[in-house]
Amino acid sequence: MELAPGSQLIGFTDGLIEQPGAATGPARDVDAGTHALVELVTALPVGMSAPDVCQAMTALVSARLDDVACLVVQLD
């Protein structure tokens, strides 16, 4: 796979996209979480910094019931 300069490679743990039900937020399965993440990331402005992308991604989590990690690599 070839990625153009300026592309971002994103990695994350399942705690970002999957949530069991809790009093602090609704349950979300892997498919729904993946869909929400794809919608969020594709709507972000082109050229957004890697830290800002991570911050936007972690906003998807309503309750931290699992480990949450994200890694965004900006290609130059």
C-alpha positions, 0 to 999 in steps of 0.5 A, a space after each residue: 500500500 502506498 500512502 501519499 505525503 500528508 496522509 495519516 495512519 491511525 491505530 487504536 484499541 478496542 476501548 475506543 470503539 466498543 463500550 459495554 452498557 453503563 450508567 454513564 453511557 449507552 452500550 456500543 458494539 464494535 460495528 457501531 463504534 467502527 462506523 462512528 469512528 470512520 464518520 468522525 475521522 472522515 469529517 475532520 479537516 484535512 491537515 488536522 494535527 495528529 494530537 488534535 485527531 487523537 483528541 477528537 477520536 477519544 471524544 467518542 468515549 462516553 465512559 472509560 470502562 476499558 483501556 483507550 489508546 490511539 496513535 496517529 502517525 503523520 506522514 511527511 
